[in-house]
Amino acid sequence: MTLSPLALGLDAGGSGTKWTLLRDDGVIGRGTAPPLTAPLLRIGAAALTSLVEALPDRPDVLHAGLPGLSAGTPAAEEVRAVLASAFGLHPRQVTVEGDLDLAYRAHLAPGEGVLLYAGTGSIAYHVGQDGQVIRAGGRGYRIGDDGGGFSLGRAGLRWLTDRLDEGRVPDSPLARETALVTGGLDWDTLRAFAYGTPGAAAIASLAPAVGRAADRGDEVAAALLGEAAESLADLARRVQRRTGTLPVTATGGALRVSPLFPAALARHLPGVNVSWRDHAEAAARLAARQAGE
């Protein structure tokens, strides 16, 4: 009996790379590895090696969604070659696309609606039936990404440092939850935490602290969730102004930091559908379908 291909799906984001291995309809394994960002050629081999070593078995086919990538471009072809080499595959056994295209296909059919994604960053995204993309946001943490995990963590940290400027160290759920992540609330500790790791991951890791504080009744943290929800709703409306009033599906890890966050989003964006789907599994299923064609 010939086994069907072992399919690997990768969903790469700013905070980590989720992976799923499946054969037929059965999931063999899933997990999270260090983040991979396109182009892979400039991130070094360590993160990719860690991912390869984390897998229980070598895949036969692979589909990956990566930030900053567009299918069919020279950069995409380079990434395909890098992934194929790392996993011992032929490039034709590897397909790649942008992480938002993967997320959209996991939740919506082309032309069906607007995907509002809040992970480390934030974006509203629509793929038309003709493949045309209409988007708002997704410009990266240096320019925007309001409402995502980075901006939420930064808002909490900014509130705390404002209190330090007033000459006091606050004693509140938000302060205590933040200290559990950073290791302390003095400026030397906060500075080392904020600037010791390049990129957005360290600050984004504070978003769950804001969520936990809000769950414990912290009014400042709850207000920060409300402001983030308002920013996300604004992104969705920007796309709707160009597409017409299509339904909005919201997803992403930032929305999981507290049940108060999706509730706040629903207040600012009535009718939004908050949905959780495994994008890495969607990628693996796409790889398996493509292998069977």
The 8 nearest C-alpha neighbors of each residue, nearest first, counted from 0:
[[1, 2, 3, 4, 23, 22, 5, 291],
 [2, 0, 3, 4, 5, 22, 23, 291],
 [1, 3, 0, 4, 5, 22, 23, 59],
 [2, 4, 22, 1, 23, 5, 287, 291],
 [5, 3, 59, 6, 22, 2, 287, 60],
 [4, 6, 22, 58, 59, 21, 60, 3],
 [7, 5, 60, 283, 21, 287, 58, 20],
 [8, 6, 20, 61, 283, 19, 58, 60],
 [283, 7, 9, 282, 279, 62, 19, 18],
 [10, 8, 63, 18, 279, 17, 11, 64],
 [9, 11, 279, 17, 64, 16, 278, 63],
 [12, 10, 16, 65, 35, 9, 64, 34],
 [13, 11, 15, 14, 16, 34, 66, 10],
 [12, 14, 15, 34, 119, 200, 11, 199],
 [15, 13, 200, 12, 34, 119, 16, 33],
 [16, 14, 34, 33, 12, 32, 13, 11],
 [15, 17, 11, 34, 32, 31, 10, 33],
 [16, 18, 31, 10, 30, 9, 279, 11],
 [17, 19, 9, 279, 29, 30, 8, 31],
 [18, 20, 29, 8, 280, 279, 7, 28],
 [21, 19, 7, 28, 27, 6, 26, 29],
 [22, 20, 26, 27, 6, 25, 5, 23],
 [21, 23, 5, 25, 24, 6, 4, 3],
 [22, 24, 25, 21, 3, 287, 4, 5],
 [25, 23, 22, 26, 21, 284, 27, 287],
 [24, 26, 22, 21, 23, 27, 20, 28],
 [25, 27, 21, 28, 20, 22, 24, 19],
 [28, 26, 21, 20, 25, 22, 29, 19],
 [29, 27, 20, 26, 19, 30, 21, 55],
 [30, 28, 19, 18, 20, 27, 31, 17],
 [29, 31, 18, 17, 19, 32, 28, 53],
 [30, 32, 17, 16, 18, 15, 33, 29],
 [31, 33, 16, 50, 15, 17, 34, 49],
 [34, 32, 15, 46, 16, 35, 31, 50],
 [35, 33, 15, 16, 14, 13, 12, 11],
 [36, 34, 11, 16, 33, 46, 39, 37],
 [35, 37, 66, 39, 38, 65, 34, 11],
 [38, 36, 39, 67, 66, 65, 68, 35],
 [37, 39, 40, 41, 36, 78, 74, 42],
 [40, 38, 37, 41, 42, 36, 78, 35],
 [39, 41, 38, 42, 43, 78, 81, 37],
 [40, 42, 39, 43, 38, 37, 36, 44],
 [41, 43, 39, 40, 44, 36, 38, 35],
 [44, 42, 41, 45, 40, 46, 39, 47],
 [43, 45, 47, 46, 48, 42, 40, 49],
 [46, 44, 48, 47, 43, 49, 42, 50],
 [47, 45, 49, 48, 33, 44, 50, 35],
 [46, 48, 50, 49, 44, 45, 51, 35],
 [47, 49, 45, 51, 50, 46, 44, 52],
 [50, 48, 46, 52, 47, 51, 45, 53],
 [49, 51, 47, 53, 48, 32, 52, 46],
 [52, 50, 48, 53, 49, 54, 47, 86],
 [53, 51, 49, 50, 54, 48, 55, 47],
 [52, 54, 50, 51, 49, 55, 32, 30],
 [53, 55, 56, 52, 51, 50, 57, 28],
 [56, 54, 53, 57, 28, 52, 27, 20],
 [57, 55, 54, 58, 20, 5, 53, 51],
 [56, 58, 59, 86, 54, 55, 5, 51],
 [59, 57, 5, 60, 6, 7, 56, 61],
 [58, 60, 5, 4, 6, 57, 61, 88],
 [61, 59, 92, 6, 58, 93, 286, 7],
 [60, 62, 7, 93, 286, 6, 8, 92],
 [61, 63, 94, 8, 286, 282, 95, 93],
 [64, 62, 9, 95, 8, 10, 65, 282],
 [63, 65, 98, 97, 96, 10, 101, 95],
 [66, 64, 98, 97, 11, 68, 37, 36],
 [67, 65, 98, 97, 68, 36, 37, 12],
 [66, 68, 37, 97, 65, 69, 36, 98],
 [67, 69, 97, 66, 65, 96, 37, 75],
 [70, 68, 97, 96, 72, 75, 71, 67],
 [71, 69, 96, 72, 75, 95, 68, 97],
 [70, 72, 75, 69, 73, 76, 74, 96],
 [71, 73, 75, 74, 70, 69, 76, 68],
 [74, 72, 76, 75, 77, 71, 78, 70],
 [73, 75, 77, 72, 76, 78, 38, 68],
 [76, 74, 78, 72, 77, 73, 70, 71],
 [75, 77, 79, 73, 74, 78, 80, 72],
 [78, 76, 74, 80, 75, 79, 73, 81],
 [77, 79, 81, 75, 80, 76, 39, 82],
 [80, 78, 76, 82, 77, 81, 83, 90],
 [79, 81, 83, 77, 78, 82, 90, 84],
 [82, 80, 78, 84, 79, 83, 85, 77],
 [83, 81, 85, 79, 84, 80, 78, 86],
 [84, 82, 88, 80, 90, 86, 81, 85],
 [83, 85, 87, 81, 82, 86, 80, 88],
 [84, 86, 82, 83, 87, 81, 51, 47],
 [87, 85, 83, 88, 84, 82, 57, 51],
 [88, 86, 84, 85, 83, 89, 57, 82],
 [89, 87, 83, 86, 84, 92, 90, 59],
 [88, 90, 91, 92, 83, 87, 93, 84],
 [91, 89, 93, 83, 92, 80, 79, 88],
 [90, 92, 89, 93, 94, 88, 83, 79],
 [91, 93, 60, 90, 89, 88, 61, 94],
 [94, 92, 61, 90, 91, 62, 60, 79],
 [95, 93, 62, 61, 63, 79, 92, 96],
 [96, 94, 63, 62, 64, 70, 79, 75],
 [95, 97, 70, 64, 69, 68, 63, 98],
 [96, 98, 68, 65, 64, 100, 69, 99],
 [97, 99, 64, 65, 101, 66, 100, 102],
 [100, 98, 102, 101, 97, 103, 66, 124],
 [101, 99, 103, 97, 102, 98, 104, 96],
 [100, 102, 98, 99, 104, 103, 64, 105],
 [103, 101, 99, 105, 100, 104, 278, 98],
 [102, 104, 100, 105, 106, 101, 107, 99],
 [103, 105, 101, 107, 106, 102, 108, 100],
 [106, 104, 102, 103, 281, 278, 107, 101],
 [107, 105, 103, 104, 102, 108, 276, 248],
 [108, 106, 104, 103, 111, 105, 109, 112],
 [107, 109, 111, 104, 110, 106, 103, 112],
 [110, 108, 128, 127, 126, 111, 107, 130],
 [109, 111, 127, 128, 126, 112, 108, 125],
 [112, 110, 108, 109, 107, 113, 245, 246],
 [111, 113, 245, 246, 247, 110, 125, 114],
 [114, 112, 247, 125, 124, 248, 246, 115],
 [113, 115, 248, 124, 123, 249, 247, 116],
 [116, 114, 123, 249, 248, 122, 235, 113],
 [115, 117, 250, 251, 122, 121, 249, 114],
 [118, 116, 121, 251, 147, 253, 120, 250],
 [119, 117, 251, 252, 253, 120, 147, 148],
 [118, 120, 148, 149, 147, 13, 203, 14],
 [119, 121, 147, 144, 118, 117, 148, 149],
 [122, 120, 117, 144, 147, 137, 116, 118],
 [121, 123, 137, 136, 116, 135, 115, 124],
 [124, 122, 115, 135, 235, 134, 114, 234],
 [125, 123, 134, 114, 113, 133, 122, 115],
 [126, 124, 113, 133, 132, 134, 114, 127],
 [125, 127, 132, 109, 130, 131, 110, 133],
 [128, 126, 110, 130, 109, 131, 129, 125],
 [127, 129, 109, 110, 130, 126, 131, 108],
 [128, 130, 127, 131, 109, 126, 110, 132],
 [131, 129, 127, 128, 126, 132, 109, 110],
 [130, 132, 127, 129, 126, 133, 128, 125],
 [133, 131, 126, 125, 130, 127, 134, 124],
 [134, 132, 125, 124, 126, 238, 131, 135],
 [133, 135, 124, 123, 238, 125, 132, 136],
 [134, 136, 123, 234, 122, 238, 237, 137],
 [137, 135, 122, 138, 144, 121, 123, 234],
 [136, 138, 122, 121, 139, 144, 120, 135],
 [139, 137, 136, 143, 142, 144, 140, 141],
 [140, 138, 141, 137, 144, 142, 143, 120],
 [139, 141, 143, 144, 142, 120, 138, 199],
 [140, 142, 139, 143, 138, 144, 199, 198],
 [143, 141, 140, 139, 138, 144, 137, 145],
 [142, 144, 140, 145, 138, 139, 141, 136],
 [145, 143, 120, 121, 140, 139, 147, 137],
 [146, 144, 143, 150, 147, 230, 121, 227],
 [145, 147, 227, 230, 231, 150, 228, 121],
 [148, 146, 120, 117, 121, 119, 118, 150],
 [147, 149, 119, 203, 151, 253, 206, 150],
 [150, 148, 203, 152, 119, 151, 202, 147],
 [149, 151, 153, 152, 145, 147, 148, 154],
 [152, 150, 148, 154, 206, 153, 149, 147],
 [153, 151, 206, 205, 149, 155, 203, 202],
 [152, 154, 150, 156, 151, 155, 157, 202],
 [155, 153, 157, 151, 152, 156, 150, 158],
 [156, 154, 158, 152, 157, 153, 151, 159],
 [155, 157, 153, 159, 158, 154, 160, 152],
 [156, 158, 154, 160, 159, 155, 153, 161],
 [159, 157, 161, 155, 156, 160, 154, 162],
 [160, 158, 156, 162, 161, 157, 155, 163],
 [159, 161, 163, 157, 162, 158, 156, 164],
 [160, 162, 164, 158, 159, 163, 157, 165],
 [163, 161, 165, 159, 160, 164, 167, 168],
 [162, 164, 160, 166, 167, 165, 161, 168],
 [165, 163, 161, 162, 166, 160, 167, 159],
 [166, 164, 162, 163, 167, 161, 168, 160],
 [165, 167, 163, 164, 162, 168, 161, 169],
 [168, 166, 163, 165, 162, 169, 164, 161],
 [167, 169, 163, 162, 170, 166, 184, 159],
 [170, 168, 171, 167, 174, 162, 159, 163],
 [171, 169, 174, 168, 175, 172, 173, 167],
 [170, 172, 174, 173, 169, 175, 217, 212],
 [171, 173, 212, 175, 174, 217, 176, 215],
 [174, 172, 212, 176, 171, 175, 177, 209],
 [175, 173, 171, 177, 172, 176, 170, 178],
 [174, 176, 178, 172, 177, 173, 171, 179],
 [177, 175, 208, 173, 179, 178, 174, 172],
 [176, 178, 174, 180, 179, 175, 208, 173],
 [177, 179, 183, 181, 175, 182, 180, 176],
 [178, 180, 176, 177, 182, 181, 175, 183],
 [181, 179, 177, 178, 182, 176, 205, 208],
 [182, 180, 178, 183, 179, 192, 177, 189],
 [181, 183, 178, 179, 180, 188, 184, 189],
 [184, 182, 178, 181, 188, 185, 189, 179],
 [183, 185, 178, 189, 186, 188, 182, 168],
 [184, 186, 188, 187, 183, 189, 168, 163],
 [185, 187, 189, 188, 190, 184, 160, 163],
 [188, 186, 190, 189, 185, 191, 184, 192],
 [187, 189, 191, 186, 190, 185, 183, 192],
 [188, 190, 186, 192, 191, 187, 193, 184],
 [191, 189, 193, 187, 192, 188, 186, 194],
 [190, 192, 195, 188, 194, 189, 193, 187],
 [193, 191, 189, 190, 195, 194, 181, 188],
 [194, 192, 190, 191, 195, 189, 202, 201],
 [195, 193, 191, 196, 192, 190, 197, 201],
 [194, 196, 191, 192, 193, 197, 190, 201],
 [197, 195, 194, 201, 198, 193, 192, 200],
 [198, 196, 195, 194, 199, 200, 201, 193],
 [199, 197, 200, 196, 201, 13, 140, 202],
 [198, 200, 202, 201, 203, 149, 197, 140],
 [199, 201, 203, 14, 202, 198, 204, 13],
 [202, 200, 204, 203, 199, 196, 193, 192],
 [201, 203, 204, 152, 149, 205, 200, 199],
 [202, 204, 149, 148, 200, 152, 205, 201],
 [203, 205, 201, 202, 206, 200, 207, 152],
 [206, 204, 152, 208, 203, 207, 202, 177],
 [205, 207, 152, 209, 148, 208, 151, 204],
 [208, 206, 256, 210, 209, 205, 211, 204],
 [209, 207, 211, 205, 176, 206, 210, 177],
 [210, 208, 212, 206, 207, 220, 211, 173],
 [211, 209, 257, 256, 207, 213, 208, 212],
 [210, 212, 214, 208, 213, 209, 207, 215],
 [213, 211, 173, 172, 215, 209, 214, 210],
 [212, 214, 221, 217, 220, 210, 216, 215],
 [213, 215, 211, 212, 216, 210, 257, 217],
 [216, 214, 212, 213, 217, 211, 172, 210],
 [215, 217, 213, 214, 218, 212, 221, 172],
 [216, 218, 213, 212, 220, 219, 215, 172],
 [217, 219, 221, 220, 216, 222, 213, 212],
 [220, 218, 222, 221, 217, 223, 213, 173],
 [219, 221, 213, 223, 222, 217, 209, 218],
 [222, 220, 213, 218, 224, 223, 219, 217],
 [221, 223, 225, 219, 220, 224, 218, 226],
 [224, 222, 220, 226, 225, 221, 227, 219],
 [225, 223, 227, 221, 222, 226, 260, 228],
 [226, 224, 222, 228, 223, 227, 263, 229],
 [227, 225, 229, 223, 228, 224, 222, 230],
 [226, 228, 146, 224, 230, 229, 225, 223],
 [229, 227, 264, 225, 231, 230, 226, 263],
 [228, 230, 226, 232, 227, 231, 267, 225],
 [231, 229, 227, 233, 228, 146, 232, 145],
 [232, 230, 228, 234, 233, 146, 229, 227],
 [231, 233, 229, 235, 234, 230, 268, 267],
 [232, 234, 230, 236, 231, 235, 229, 237],
 [235, 233, 231, 237, 232, 236, 123, 135],
 [236, 234, 232, 123, 238, 237, 233, 239],
 [235, 237, 239, 233, 238, 234, 240, 232],
 [238, 236, 234, 240, 235, 239, 233, 135],
 [239, 237, 241, 236, 240, 235, 134, 135],
 [240, 238, 236, 242, 243, 241, 244, 237],
 [239, 241, 237, 238, 243, 242, 236, 244],
 [242, 240, 239, 238, 243, 237, 133, 244],
 [243, 241, 239, 240, 238, 244, 245, 133],
 [242, 244, 239, 240, 245, 241, 238, 246],
 [243, 245, 239, 246, 242, 240, 236, 112],
 [244, 246, 112, 243, 239, 113, 247, 242],
 [247, 245, 112, 113, 244, 248, 271, 270],
 [246, 248, 113, 271, 112, 114, 272, 249],
 [247, 249, 272, 114, 273, 271, 115, 113],
 [250, 248, 115, 273, 116, 114, 272, 274],
 [249, 251, 116, 274, 273, 275, 117, 115],
 [252, 250, 117, 118, 116, 253, 254, 249],
 [251, 253, 118, 255, 254, 117, 250, 256],
 [254, 252, 118, 148, 255, 117, 251, 256],
 [253, 255, 252, 256, 260, 251, 261, 117],
 [254, 256, 252, 253, 257, 258, 251, 260],
 [257, 255, 207, 210, 254, 253, 206, 211],
 [256, 258, 210, 259, 255, 260, 211, 214],
 [259, 257, 260, 261, 262, 255, 256, 254],
 [258, 260, 262, 257, 261, 263, 214, 224],
 [259, 261, 263, 262, 258, 257, 224, 254],
 [262, 260, 264, 263, 259, 258, 254, 265],
 [263, 261, 259, 265, 260, 264, 258, 266],
 [264, 262, 260, 266, 265, 261, 225, 228],
 [263, 265, 228, 261, 267, 266, 262, 268],
 [266, 264, 268, 269, 262, 263, 267, 271],
 [265, 267, 263, 264, 268, 269, 262, 228],
 [266, 268, 264, 265, 229, 232, 269, 263],
 [267, 269, 265, 232, 266, 264, 271, 270],
 [270, 268, 265, 271, 266, 267, 264, 272],
 [269, 271, 268, 272, 265, 246, 247, 266],
 [272, 270, 247, 269, 248, 268, 265, 273],
 [271, 273, 248, 249, 274, 247, 270, 246],
 [272, 274, 249, 248, 250, 271, 275, 261],
 [275, 273, 250, 249, 272, 276, 248, 106],
 [276, 274, 250, 277, 273, 251, 249, 106],
 [277, 275, 278, 274, 105, 106, 250, 281],
 [276, 278, 280, 279, 281, 275, 105, 19],
 [277, 279, 281, 280, 102, 276, 105, 10],
 [280, 278, 8, 10, 9, 282, 18, 281],
 [279, 281, 283, 282, 277, 19, 278, 8],
 [282, 280, 278, 284, 279, 283, 105, 285],
 [283, 281, 8, 279, 285, 280, 284, 62],
 [8, 282, 284, 7, 280, 286, 6, 285],
 [285, 283, 287, 281, 286, 282, 280, 288],
 [284, 286, 282, 288, 283, 287, 289, 281],
 [287, 285, 283, 289, 62, 284, 288, 61],
 [288, 286, 284, 290, 285, 289, 6, 283],
 [289, 287, 285, 291, 290, 286, 284, 292],
 [288, 290, 286, 292, 291, 287, 285, 284],
 [291, 289, 287, 288, 292, 286, 60, 4],
 [290, 292, 288, 289, 287, 4, 3, 286],
 [291, 289, 290, 288, 287, 286, 285, 92]]
